[in-house]
Amino acid sequence: MSSVFTHLRNMDTQARLWVFCLYLQALCAPGISDEWEADIVPKLKAMTDSCVVIPCVFKYPGTQKSEDQLRAIWYKKKDTKALIYDEDQSKVDNAYKRRTKLLGKLGKLNCSLEIDDIKSYDNEEFCFRTEIPDFDQYSFKQSCVLISTFEDASKPKLSHHQEPVEGSPFTVTCSVIHTCPSHFPTLTWSHGTQDKIITEHKDMGHGQWESQSILTFIPTQEDDHGEVSCTVTYYGRDPMKEAIKLNMKRKFSMLYIIIPVTAAVGTAVVFGALCILMRKKYKNRIEALQRGGDHGLWNRLSRLTRRRHPGDYHDGASRPERRSIWSRFSRRPHGNNADVGYRVNNEVTSVGGAHFSKPRCPSPKSNPRSSCGANSGNNYSNNSNDNCADASIYGNV
């Protein structure tokens, strides 16, 4: 190093400037590699009828070339002559024509490839080769990718960190994993369009991407026991839907305690006030009824409950006759033909000077009515008028 500086001191100014430019060019020149390298994902899953993007970066020895000086080729590992991509479409295998496209920029050392409209026979291993005209070409056979195809699309995944609460913001995330970043899946919500929706796409590495949509809304009472669904539409596939059920919680508030207590206290106060007013209004009447004598309400009510029993008549007075229902509806004679009152059973009755006993108010069924004077054996057969009068009393209904 000291000899270099000694040589520079011995050179003139013009020579020094020329050497300085050479050093500056070397420092500022693009990266130089001593070997051929390629970084390709070893395995990828691809959904049929959709697409897959194979991430790829590479390096080559020597100074970096412009994009026009580079050429990219993708081919099958088991058959190096079966090209799946080339700038010259005439050289591409018929099964992959118009299905492959180079997404990366070769000038930036990016060799990423897209395979569209995945078929079930795409389960193969593919490799990358770069060619530099007038310099060299290299096939990266040690860095290839194995494609595995599948048919069933995955449903979106819904997640939320907390349960919905009425009146509070609620956030739900809908996400899907895919390998087609050139055509991101479309995520749509069943909820209102005025809600806040954020859509993001994340590179998870190794050729996998995550697309997610974040929905934020304020639940109402109408949302309780309802559903929120997310629909994903993959590129080249039919929509897939997933939903969650909302079991909304009520937001705790002191109003739920204050309102019932206030209503109960208010009802008790109103009822007590009415009782006091009624007592003041009818106080004098109540006292008058309580002080009243025979004309008081309490005495009147007590009379209704009084019952007289046979043992109450100690002075020898006869018990008042109880009139039967049949006697009340029996016919009474007109005029002075007979003077027969209501009597007790088996009471002796005198008619025409003859004494006989007869039960009071006999039943018409037990003693049918007979014609007057038909029984000549009775004591009162001679007096036909008395017989008819007596028969009209006891026989007729």
Disulfide bonds with the S-S distance in Angstrom:
Cys51-Cys180 1.52
Cys56-Cys111 1.68
Cys127-Cys144 1.77
Cys174-Cys230 2.03
Cys372-Cys388 2.35
